[in-house]
Amino acid sequence: MNDSPVRVGLLGCGTVGSSLISLLQRQNSLISARAGLNVVVAAVAVRDPDRPRPVGFADAILTTDAASIVVDPTIDVVVEVMGGIEPARALVLAALAAGKPVITANKALLAAHGAELFAAADAAGVDLLFEAAVAGGIPFIRPLRESLRGEPIGRVMGIMNGTTNYILTRMTEAGAQYSDALAEAQALGYAEADPTADVEGLDAAAKIAIVASIAFGVDVTDSMVDAEGISSITADDIAFATRNGFVIKLLAVAERFDTDHGDELIAAVHPVLVPATHPLSSVRDSFNAVFVEGEAVGELMFYGRGAGGDPTASAVLGDLIDASVNLRAGAHGSIGSLGTPRIRPSDQTSSAHYLSLVAVDRPGVLATIASVLGDNGVSIASMAQSAADSELGGSLADDEARLDFITHRVGRRELTATLAALRSLEAVRRVGSVIRVLSEEESES
C-alpha cells in the first residue's frame, strides 16, 4: 500500500456529503485492505460553517471558499455534491484543469453540460465519474459505460425517481388520492416542499439524458427530453389499470431506431400502463429500477435504492476509490467523444394508449365516438363503460357515462387529431387521461 493518503476536497456537506464522510470513517480499514488506499477528507466547502452536522470532523477543514479547494495542490481528488449548475460547473472545470479527478452526483449539471465536462476530463487525462447521478446507490452507470461498451443497446427504460414511484405505489396499494400520497411522501422526506422537479418528470428527464448519452454515444441534454409527470393521474386511472392487469409507473425511456438516414433517438419521461407481468411493475415504494435491452445480451434489470444519503454516498465512494486507484496508476477512464443526436420529434412517435372520457349516456353516442376514432386511424383493443352508479362512476352525473379505451399502437400525430375531434363533439363532456401503454409485444421484445 502507498502510505501517502489520498486527500479529498469535498464540495458540499449536505445529506450525501455527510453520509460520505460517515462511510469513510466506518469503512477506512476495509478500503485500505481491498484497495490499498488511505482516503482522507482534507477540506470541505460549505455555505454555513456553523450549521450543525451529523458527522464530526476538525473545524479547520471547513471553508466557504470552494474555489480554493479545487486549485489547492495538496488536494488529490474533488468530490462535488453541492448540486445546481453554477458555481458547480466552474468548480468542476477548474478541478479538471488542475489535473484532479472529479466525482459528482450532480445530474442537473451533467444533463446540461456533460459533453463539455467529459471533454475537459479527457484533455486533462483524469477521471470524471458520476455513478450517483442517475440511480442513487444502484451500480448502473459503470456497467453501462464499461461492461456494455461494445453492446448495441436498443432501449433503456426505468423507474428513475423514487418520489413518484412512492406516490404511485400508495395510490395503487392504499387507494390514496394523488394529493394525499404526495403529502405522505413529503412527510417522509421523499419529496421536497416544492415537488415540481419530481412529480413533473424533470428529475427523471435529467437522468435519462445522461443515460442516453452513455448508451448511444451522443450528446443528449435534458432540453431534448419530452417530459410529462404524474400530477394528472387520478384514482380512477389507477383503478382501471388494476382491473385490466396493469400498473401505472413513471418511466424514463431512451430508445434507438435504425433508419435510412442513420440512428434516430427517443428520450422521454411519461406515465405508462405497465403490464403486471413485466419486471418493472413490481418495483414498489421509493425503489428504482433500470431495464436495458441489448442486441447480444438480451434483457438486463438493475434494481435498488435510487436515493437517500447512504445509498447515494455508497455510489460516490465507489467512484472515489476507482478514481484514486487510477490516479495512482496514471490512468483514467473515458466515454469517448459524443456525437450529435438525431432526436425523433414527439409527433412522429407511436404507442398503444389508454384513453378516458366522459360522455352523455344515451343511445348512439358510443357509435359516434367509435366512428371518430376509426376516421382518424385509431384502432380499439378494448373498451369499458361505467355508469354513474358504478364503482368507477362516483364523479359522474346521472346522464353521464365514463368510457375507457385501450388502443392498438397509434401515431402521436393521429392521436392528437383524434383528441381534438372528440373534444369538439357535443356528446363528449370531457376528455380525461391519455396515458401510454407498454404493450405485451413491447414487453416481450
C-alpha positions as CSV (number, residue, x, y, z in Angstrom):
1,M,0.0,0.0,0.0
2,N,1.1,3.5,-0.8
3,D,1.4,5.1,2.7
4,S,0.6,8.7,1.5
5,P,-3.1,9.4,1.9
6,V,-5.4,10.4,-0.9
7,R,-6.6,13.8,0.1
8,V,-10.1,14.6,-0.9
9,G,-11.7,18.0,-1.3
10,L,-15.5,17.8,-0.7
11,L,-17.7,20.5,-2.2
12,G,-20.9,20.4,-0.2
13,C,-21.8,18.7,3.0
14,G,-25.5,18.1,3.0
15,T,-27.2,14.7,3.2
16,V,-24.9,13.0,0.7
17,G,-21.7,14.7,1.8
18,S,-22.3,13.9,5.4
19,S,-23.1,10.3,4.6
20,L,-19.9,10.0,2.5
21,I,-17.8,11.3,5.5
22,S,-19.5,8.8,7.8
23,L,-18.9,5.9,5.3
24,L,-15.2,6.8,5.1
25,Q,-14.9,6.9,8.8
26,R,-16.6,3.5,9.2
27,Q,-15.0,1.7,6.3
28,N,-11.5,3.0,6.3
29,S,-9.9,-0.3,7.2
30,L,-11.9,-2.1,4.6
31,I,-10.9,0.3,1.9
32,S,-7.3,0.0,3.0
33,A,-7.4,-3.8,2.9
34,R,-9.2,-4.1,-0.5
35,A,-7.8,-1.1,-2.4
36,G,-4.6,-0.2,-0.6
37,L,-5.7,3.3,0.0
38,N,-5.9,5.7,2.9
39,V,-8.6,8.2,1.9
40,V,-8.8,11.3,3.9
41,V,-11.3,14.2,3.6
42,A,-8.9,17.1,3.9
43,A,-11.1,20.1,3.0
44,V,-14.9,20.7,3.0
45,A,-16.6,23.6,1.3
46,V,-19.9,24.7,2.9
47,R,-22.2,27.7,2.8
48,D,-22.5,27.9,6.6
49,P,-19.6,26.6,8.7
50,D,-21.7,27.0,11.9
51,R,-24.5,24.8,10.9
52,P,-24.8,21.5,13.0
53,R,-23.9,18.4,11.1
54,P,-24.5,14.7,11.8
55,V,-20.8,13.8,11.4
56,G,-17.7,15.1,13.2
57,F,-14.5,16.4,11.7
58,A,-11.9,19.0,12.5
59,D,-13.3,22.6,12.2
60,A,-10.1,23.5,10.4
61,I,-11.0,21.6,7.3
62,L,-14.2,23.7,6.8
63,T,-14.2,26.6,4.3
64,T,-16.7,28.8,2.5
65,D,-14.2,29.2,-0.3
66,A,-14.9,26.3,-2.7
67,A,-12.6,27.8,-5.4
68,S,-9.6,27.5,-3.1
69,I,-10.1,23.7,-2.7
70,V,-10.2,22.9,-6.4
71,V,-6.8,24.6,-7.1
72,D,-5.1,23.5,-3.8
73,P,-2.1,21.5,-4.9
74,T,-2.4,19.3,-1.7
75,I,-5.9,18.1,-2.8
76,D,-5.8,15.0,-4.9
77,V,-9.4,14.3,-5.8
78,V,-12.5,16.5,-5.7
79,V,-16.0,15.3,-4.9
80,E,-18.8,17.6,-5.9
81,V,-22.2,17.1,-4.1
82,M,-23.3,20.7,-3.9
83,G,-25.8,20.5,-6.7
84,G,-27.0,23.1,-9.2
85,I,-25.4,24.3,-12.4
86,E,-23.3,27.2,-11.2
87,P,-20.9,27.5,-9.5
88,A,-20.6,23.7,-9.7
89,R,-19.8,23.8,-13.4
90,A,-17.0,26.3,-13.0
91,L,-15.6,24.5,-10.0
92,V,-15.6,21.1,-11.7
93,L,-13.9,22.5,-14.8
94,A,-11.2,24.2,-12.6
95,A,-10.6,21.0,-10.8
96,L,-10.2,19.0,-14.0
97,A,-7.9,21.7,-15.5
98,A,-5.7,21.4,-12.3
99,G,-5.3,17.7,-13.0
100,K,-7.7,16.5,-10.3
101,P,-10.2,13.6,-10.8
102,V,-13.7,14.6,-10.1
103,I,-16.6,12.6,-8.7
104,T,-20.0,14.2,-8.9
105,A,-23.6,13.3,-8.0
106,N,-24.9,16.3,-9.9
107,K,-27.5,15.1,-12.5
108,A,-28.6,18.6,-13.5
109,L,-25.0,19.6,-14.3
110,L,-24.3,16.5,-16.4
111,A,-27.6,16.6,-18.2
112,A,-26.9,20.2,-19.3
113,H,-23.1,20.2,-19.8
114,G,-22.0,16.6,-19.8
115,A,-20.2,16.7,-23.2
116,E,-18.2,19.8,-22.1
117,L,-17.1,18.2,-18.8
118,F,-16.3,14.8,-20.3
119,A,-14.1,16.5,-22.9
120,A,-12.3,18.5,-20.2
121,A,-11.6,15.4,-18.2
122,D,-10.1,13.6,-21.3
123,A,-8.0,16.7,-22.1
124,A,-6.6,16.6,-18.5
125,G,-6.2,12.8,-18.5
126,V,-8.2,12.3,-15.3
127,D,-11.5,10.7,-14.3
128,L,-14.9,12.3,-14.2
129,L,-17.1,9.7,-12.5
130,F,-20.8,10.1,-11.8
131,E,-22.4,6.8,-10.7
132,A,-24.5,8.5,-8.1
133,A,-26.0,11.0,-10.5
134,V,-28.6,8.6,-12.1
135,A,-29.8,5.9,-9.9
136,G,-28.6,6.6,-6.4
137,G,-27.0,3.5,-4.9
138,I,-27.7,1.2,-7.9
139,P,-24.4,0.3,-9.7
140,F,-25.7,1.0,-13.2
141,I,-23.5,3.7,-14.9
142,R,-20.3,1.7,-14.6
143,P,-21.8,-1.5,-16.3
144,L,-23.3,0.8,-18.9
145,R,-20.1,2.6,-19.8
146,E,-17.7,-0.4,-19.3
147,S,-19.4,-3.9,-19.4
148,L,-21.8,-2.9,-22.1
149,R,-19.5,-0.6,-24.1
150,G,-19.5,-2.9,-27.1
151,E,-23.1,-3.8,-26.9
152,P,-25.6,-2.3,-29.4
153,I,-28.3,-1.1,-27.0
154,G,-31.8,-0.7,-28.4
155,R,-33.7,0.6,-25.4
156,V,-33.2,1.7,-21.8
157,M,-36.2,2.3,-19.7
158,G,-36.7,2.6,-16.0
159,I,-38.2,4.0,-12.8
160,M,-35.6,6.7,-12.0
161,N,-37.4,8.8,-9.5
162,G,-38.3,7.3,-6.0
163,T,-40.7,10.1,-5.1
164,T,-43.1,9.5,-7.9
165,N,-42.8,5.7,-7.5
166,Y,-43.7,6.0,-3.9
167,I,-46.7,8.2,-4.7
168,L,-48.0,5.8,-7.4
169,T,-47.4,2.8,-5.1
170,R,-49.6,4.4,-2.4
171,M,-52.3,5.3,-4.9
172,T,-52.2,1.7,-6.2
173,E,-52.0,-0.3,-3.0
174,A,-53.8,2.0,-0.5
175,G,-56.3,3.7,-2.8
176,A,-54.8,7.1,-1.8
177,Q,-55.6,10.2,-3.8
178,Y,-52.7,11.9,-5.5
179,S,-52.6,14.9,-3.1
180,D,-52.7,12.6,-0.1
181,A,-49.9,10.4,-1.4
182,L,-47.8,13.4,-2.2
183,A,-48.3,14.8,1.3
184,E,-47.1,11.4,2.7
185,A,-44.0,11.5,0.5
186,Q,-43.2,15.0,1.8
187,A,-43.7,13.9,5.4
188,L,-41.3,11.0,4.9
189,G,-38.7,13.2,3.3
190,Y,-39.0,11.6,-0.2
191,A,-40.5,14.8,-1.7
192,E,-39.3,18.4,-1.3
193,A,-41.6,21.2,-0.2
194,D,-41.7,22.2,-3.9
195,P,-42.0,18.7,-5.6
196,T,-42.2,20.1,-9.1
197,A,-38.9,18.6,-10.4
198,D,-40.0,15.1,-9.2
199,V,-43.7,15.0,-10.0
200,E,-43.5,16.7,-13.4
201,G,-40.7,14.4,-14.6
202,L,-37.9,16.9,-14.7
203,D,-35.6,15.0,-12.3
204,A,-36.1,11.8,-14.4
205,A,-35.6,13.7,-17.6
206,A,-32.1,14.8,-16.5
207,K,-31.2,11.2,-15.6
208,I,-32.4,9.7,-18.9
209,A,-30.5,12.4,-20.8
210,I,-27.3,11.2,-19.1
211,V,-28.2,7.5,-19.7
212,A,-29.0,8.1,-23.4
213,S,-25.6,9.9,-23.9
214,I,-23.7,7.0,-22.5
215,A,-25.8,4.2,-24.0
216,F,-25.8,5.7,-27.5
217,G,-22.6,7.7,-27.6
218,V,-24.2,11.1,-28.4
219,D,-24.7,14.3,-26.6
220,V,-28.3,14.2,-25.3
221,T,-29.2,17.1,-23.0
222,D,-32.2,17.4,-20.7
223,S,-33.7,20.0,-23.1
224,M,-34.1,17.3,-25.7
225,V,-36.2,15.1,-23.4
226,D,-40.0,15.2,-23.7
227,A,-41.1,15.2,-20.0
228,E,-44.6,14.5,-18.6
229,G,-45.3,14.0,-14.9
230,I,-47.9,12.2,-12.7
231,S,-49.8,15.2,-11.3
232,S,-52.8,14.5,-13.5
233,I,-53.1,10.7,-12.6
234,T,-56.4,10.0,-10.8
235,A,-57.6,7.3,-8.6
236,D,-59.9,6.2,-11.4
237,D,-56.9,5.8,-13.7
238,I,-55.2,3.6,-11.1
239,A,-58.4,1.5,-10.6
240,F,-58.8,1.0,-14.3
241,A,-55.2,-0.1,-14.7
242,T,-55.5,-2.6,-11.8
243,R,-58.7,-4.1,-13.2
244,N,-57.1,-4.6,-16.5
245,G,-53.8,-6.2,-15.4
246,F,-51.6,-3.0,-15.5
247,V,-49.7,-0.9,-13.0
248,I,-49.1,2.8,-13.7
249,K,-45.4,3.8,-13.4
250,L,-43.5,6.9,-14.4
251,L,-40.9,5.6,-16.9
252,A,-37.9,7.3,-18.3
253,V,-37.2,5.9,-21.8
254,A,-34.3,6.2,-24.2
255,E,-34.7,4.2,-27.5
256,R,-32.7,3.9,-30.7
257,F,-34.1,3.3,-34.1
258,D,-32.3,2.4,-37.3
259,T,-33.4,4.5,-40.3
260,D,-32.2,5.1,-43.8
261,H,-30.6,8.3,-42.6
262,G,-28.8,6.8,-39.6
263,D,-29.9,6.3,-36.0
264,E,-32.8,8.3,-34.5
265,L,-33.4,8.5,-30.8
266,I,-36.3,9.0,-28.5
267,A,-35.7,10.3,-25.0
268,A,-38.8,10.9,-22.9
269,V,-40.4,10.6,-19.4
270,H,-44.1,9.8,-19.1
271,P,-46.6,7.8,-17.1
272,V,-47.1,4.3,-18.6
273,L,-49.5,1.5,-18.0
274,V,-47.0,-1.4,-17.5
275,P,-48.4,-5.0,-17.7
276,A,-48.4,-6.7,-14.4
277,T,-46.2,-9.4,-15.9
278,H,-43.3,-7.0,-16.6
279,P,-40.5,-6.9,-14.1
280,L,-40.8,-3.1,-13.7
281,S,-44.4,-3.4,-12.5
282,S,-43.2,-5.0,-9.2
283,V,-40.8,-2.1,-8.3
284,R,-42.5,-0.5,-5.2
285,D,-42.2,2.4,-2.9
286,S,-39.1,4.6,-3.3
287,F,-37.1,1.9,-5.1
288,N,-35.7,2.5,-8.6
289,A,-35.0,0.0,-11.4
290,V,-33.5,0.3,-14.9
291,F,-34.3,-2.2,-17.7
292,V,-31.8,-2.5,-20.5
293,E,-32.4,-4.3,-23.9
294,G,-29.3,-5.1,-25.9
295,E,-28.7,-6.9,-29.2
296,A,-26.5,-9.6,-27.8
297,V,-27.0,-9.5,-24.1
298,G,-30.8,-9.5,-24.2
299,E,-32.6,-8.1,-21.2
300,L,-31.0,-6.8,-18.0
301,M,-32.5,-5.2,-15.0
302,F,-30.7,-3.2,-12.3
303,Y,-32.7,-2.7,-9.0
304,G,-32.2,-0.9,-5.7
305,R,-32.4,2.2,-3.7
306,G,-32.4,5.2,-6.0
307,A,-31.9,7.9,-3.4
308,G,-31.1,8.5,0.2
309,G,-27.9,9.6,1.9
310,D,-26.2,6.2,2.5
311,P,-27.1,4.5,-0.8
312,T,-26.0,7.6,-2.8
313,A,-22.9,8.1,-0.8
314,S,-22.0,4.4,-1.4
315,A,-22.0,5.1,-5.1
316,V,-19.9,8.2,-4.6
317,L,-17.4,6.2,-2.5
318,G,-17.1,3.5,-5.2
319,D,-16.2,6.2,-7.7
320,L,-13.8,7.8,-5.3
321,I,-11.9,4.6,-4.8
322,D,-11.8,3.9,-8.6
323,A,-10.5,7.5,-9.3
324,S,-7.9,7.2,-6.6
325,V,-6.6,3.9,-7.9
326,N,-6.5,5.3,-11.4
327,L,-4.7,8.5,-10.2
328,R,-2.0,6.4,-8.5
329,A,-1.6,4.4,-11.7
330,G,-1.6,7.4,-14.0
331,A,-4.7,6.2,-15.8
332,H,-8.2,7.3,-16.4
333,G,-11.5,6.1,-17.9
334,S,-13.1,7.8,-20.9
335,I,-16.5,7.6,-22.5
336,G,-15.0,8.9,-25.8
337,S,-16.3,11.7,-27.9
338,L,-20.0,12.2,-28.1
339,G,-21.7,12.7,-31.5
340,T,-24.7,14.9,-32.3
341,P,-28.0,13.1,-31.8
342,R,-30.9,12.9,-34.2
343,I,-34.0,13.2,-31.9
344,R,-37.2,11.8,-33.4
345,P,-39.9,14.5,-32.9
346,S,-42.6,13.5,-30.4
347,D,-45.4,13.8,-33.0
348,Q,-43.6,11.1,-35.0
349,T,-43.6,8.6,-32.2
350,S,-46.2,5.9,-31.6
351,S,-47.6,3.7,-28.8
352,A,-50.6,2.0,-27.6
353,H,-52.6,4.3,-25.3
354,Y,-55.2,4.3,-22.6
355,L,-57.9,7.0,-23.2
356,S,-60.6,8.0,-20.8
357,L,-63.5,10.3,-21.5
358,V,-66.9,11.3,-20.1
359,A,-69.9,11.4,-22.5
360,V,-73.6,11.8,-22.4
361,D,-75.2,8.4,-21.6
362,R,-77.7,8.0,-24.5
363,P,-78.1,5.6,-27.5
364,G,-75.8,6.3,-30.4
365,V,-73.1,8.2,-28.6
366,L,-70.7,5.3,-28.4
367,A,-71.1,4.6,-32.1
368,T,-70.3,8.3,-32.8
369,I,-67.2,8.2,-30.7
370,A,-66.1,4.9,-32.3
371,S,-66.6,6.5,-35.7
372,V,-64.3,9.4,-34.8
373,L,-61.6,7.0,-33.6
374,G,-61.9,5.0,-36.8
375,D,-61.8,8.0,-39.1
376,N,-58.5,9.1,-37.5
377,G,-56.9,5.6,-37.8
378,V,-57.2,4.7,-34.1
379,S,-57.9,1.0,-33.6
380,I,-59.6,-0.1,-30.3
381,A,-58.0,-3.0,-28.5
382,S,-60.5,-2.9,-25.6
383,M,-63.3,-0.7,-24.2
384,A,-65.1,-0.4,-20.8
385,Q,-68.1,1.7,-19.9
386,S,-69.1,2.8,-16.4
387,A,-72.4,4.4,-15.4
388,A,-72.9,6.9,-12.6
389,D,-74.0,4.2,-10.2
390,S,-70.9,2.0,-10.8
391,E,-67.7,1.8,-8.8
392,L,-65.8,4.0,-11.3
393,G,-68.7,6.4,-11.7
394,G,-68.7,8.3,-8.4
395,S,-67.9,11.6,-10.1
396,L,-70.4,11.3,-12.9
397,A,-73.8,13.0,-13.3
398,D,-76.8,10.8,-13.7
399,D,-76.8,11.4,-17.5
400,E,-73.1,10.7,-18.0
401,A,-71.0,7.6,-18.7
402,R,-67.3,7.1,-18.4
403,L,-65.7,5.4,-21.4
404,D,-62.2,3.8,-21.1
405,F,-60.4,2.7,-24.2
406,I,-57.1,0.9,-24.8
407,T,-55.9,1.4,-28.3
408,H,-53.6,-0.5,-30.5
409,R,-50.4,1.3,-31.4
410,V,-51.2,4.7,-32.9
411,G,-49.0,7.6,-34.0
412,R,-48.9,10.6,-31.7
413,R,-50.0,12.9,-34.6
414,E,-53.1,10.8,-35.3
415,L,-53.9,10.6,-31.6
416,T,-53.7,14.4,-31.2
417,A,-56.1,14.8,-34.1
418,T,-58.4,12.3,-32.6
419,L,-58.5,14.1,-29.2
420,A,-59.3,17.4,-30.9
421,A,-62.2,15.8,-32.8
422,L,-63.5,14.1,-29.6
423,R,-63.4,17.4,-27.7
424,S,-65.5,19.0,-30.5
425,L,-68.3,16.5,-30.1
426,E,-71.4,17.9,-28.3
427,A,-71.9,14.5,-26.6
428,V,-68.4,14.4,-25.1
429,R,-68.5,16.3,-21.8
430,R,-64.7,16.0,-21.2
431,V,-61.6,14.1,-22.3
432,G,-59.8,12.7,-19.3
433,S,-56.5,10.9,-19.1
434,V,-54.4,9.9,-22.1
435,I,-51.6,7.6,-21.0
436,R,-49.2,5.4,-22.9
437,V,-49.4,1.7,-22.6
438,L,-46.4,-0.7,-22.7
439,S,-47.9,-3.3,-24.9
440,E,-47.4,-7.1,-24.4
441,E,-45.4,-7.0,-27.7
442,E,-43.1,-4.4,-26.3
443,S,-42.8,-6.2,-23.0
444,E,-41.6,-9.4,-24.8
445,S,-39.4,-7.7,-27.3
